[in-house]
Amino acid sequence: MTSLAATTFGAALLAAALAPSTVLSAQAATTASAQAATTAVPGLHRVAAASAVGSPATARVTAECAPGESITGVGGEVSGGRGQAGLSTYTDIEREWGSVSADEDADGTANAWSVTAYAICSGAGHRDSVNAFSASNSAAEKAVTVSCPAGTFTTGAAASTSDGGRLVLDDAIPSADLTKVTVDVFESQAGRADDWSAIASARCGDALPGLERVAATSPTDSATDKSVTATCPAGKKVVGTGHELTNAKGQVLLDDVVPSEDLTSVRAEAFEDQDGTTAAWSLTAYAVCATT
């Protein structure tokens, strides 16, 4: 059965507005809090761009917000991969683009497949891309966390890895309080001998109205394919995404982290690799939602 969890920020914002202070900045904080409670995210929409269909070792594609818009989140989708090609990067960059990469597994596939990038764009004003880098070495697993500057919040999670394939994007998790993003990456079963690194990215800025994280988790078992959808509450829409694979440890390829076209939900899907695993694993989809 799918489990749901949500964390909201209204109480935190109200507490900040009501904190005792004798300086003028307290009045400004109260005004900002009131505005956040009554406004909605303007012009929120999804932009998609797809790669060519073929059988490349690596496919990359970028979805771009229009000039004057800001990217709040990103997603990616592999079509035709089914455990033989998986997402290795879905990240937002300062030029208001959503960039996605996918790689075939170590022995490749003759199947035709493609990758689609999704950018979630709005007119809510610029947000900063804040990044943290793991060590660059040949360790089989890399985990890295990036934190937003004090008083700011992320609208989603994003992750990227070194080129060269044979890497499995295990997690890109927006924290429950939306102040940080944690990324975990494993070498695939075939491994790599060279140095590589992982990057965690957060899209930081003021708290959007009604900002909260919603999570949905699949059953924990050894089924070869899992798909799960996290849905925003009524009156809210998706501004960002994330995912988490639990106990997969490089044996499961991430296929999709897709914000729906109407931005009411985020669907995540993953497949066991070519020879599968007997381990019980699960998949969590994260939707970061705000009032619209």
Stockholm file with secondary structure:
# STOCKHOLM 1.0

chainA/1-292         MTSLAATTFGAALLAAALAPSTVLSAQAATTASAQAATTAVPGLHRVAAASAVGSPATARVTAECAPGESITGVGGEVSGGRGQAGLSTYTDIEREWGSVSADEDADGTANAWSVTAYAICSGAGHRDSVNAFSASNSAAEKAVTVSCPAGTFTTGAAASTSDGGRLVLDDAIPSADLTKVTVDVFESQAGRADDWSAIASARCGDALPGLERVAATSPTDSATDKSVTATCPAGKKVVGTGHELTNAKGQVLLDDVVPSEDLTSVRAEAFEDQDGTTAAWSLTAYAVCATT
#=GR chainA/1-292 SS CCEEEEEECHHHHHHHHHSCCCSHHHHHHHHHHHHHHHCCCTTCEEEEEECCCBCCSEEEEEEECCTTCEEEEEEEEEESCTTSEEEEEEEEETTTEEEEEEEECTTCCSSCBEEEEEEEEESSCCCEEEEEECCCBCCSEEEEEEECCTTCEEEEEEEEECSSSCEEEEEEEECTTSSEEEEEEEECTTCCSSCBCEEEEEEEESCCTTCEEEEEECCCBCCSEEEEEEECCTTEEEEEEEEEEESCTTSEEEEEEEECTTSSEEEEEEEECTTCCCSCBEEEEEEEEEEC
#=GC SS_cons         CCEEEEEECHHHHHHHHHSCCCSHHHHHHHHHHHHHHHCCCTTCEEEEEECCCBCCSEEEEEEECCTTCEEEEEEEEEESCTTSEEEEEEEEETTTEEEEEEEECTTCCSSCBEEEEEEEEESSCCCEEEEEECCCBCCSEEEEEEECCTTCEEEEEEEEECSSSCEEEEEEEECTTSSEEEEEEEECTTCCSSCBCEEEEEEEESCCTTCEEEEEECCCBCCSEEEEEEECCTTEEEEEEEEEEESCTTSEEEEEEEECTTSSEEEEEEEECTTCCCSCBEEEEEEEEEEC
//
